[in-house]
């Protein structure tokens, strides 16, 4: 197993399960190799901060990230769940409280009925998860009027982008409309809500890190 971050391959890393197997065999050479490998791992971690994070020797420093997920949906649930592990402060924006039901599902760090500058800043990504909702134009217009770093709508390239007409009807100019990303995320052939959420978050991280995404480094 290799740990790769930002195109860098961390050397001297062995998967813990394999080290455990080596130790159980009880041979002096195996145990010595295990100790040597662990020493190399810690030495390399000390030299490279990225590897130190990958090996759990240092906490990650991802800066200030926030994610506003608009409209309750299966994709929204996965976005909120996965984003927390990625260090995002998360907000679910749902104008219709009736759509939230009475479930105990997690809805991120906070909930709001509308996008508001109080929780949208230059470090915020806004993702609209349902392009069929009648509130689409209004929430996008509100997003474009904030300092949000990135605004996007989940949808297939095979379908007409309904947000364009919705924004034009509200008097939003073409330059502002062009700021709305659609589709969003990396092209991994995602079909399920969880896959769509992973592709979306991977695309946002790649964009933040000024990387194209994919397997080329």
ABEGO torsion letter per residue (X at the ends): XBBBBGGBBBBGBBBAAAAAAAAAAGBAAAAAAAAAAAAAAAAAAAABAAAAAAAGABBBBAEBBBBBBBEBBAAAAAAAAAAAAAGBBBBBBBABAAAAEABABBAEABBBABBBAAABBAABBBBBABAABAAAAAAAAAAAABABABBBBBEBAABBBAAAAAAAAAGBBAAAAAABBOBBEBBAGBABAAAAAAAAAAAAAAAAAGBAEEABX
